[in-house]
């Protein structure tokens, strides 16, 4: 992880732990997780699509450490 991601992660976790109510803290953690999951899925899809330019899905899969068909599935996550 890069230093920028470490800093951002630490900041987000601190913001969660600063929420006084345990129930509100839990709900905020769930909401944050869902939002991050959605955004990361979009980033991964964009990466897969950009790698596909001039390559086969098998080649993209190899770069990402997955099968070619999985790389293609990842690319469609943004739809």
Buried (B, 14 or more C-beta within 10 A) or exposed (E): EEEEEEEEEEEBEEEBEEBEEEEEBEEBBEEBEEEEEEEEEEEBBBBBBEBBEEBEBEBBBBEBEBBBEBBBBBBEBEE
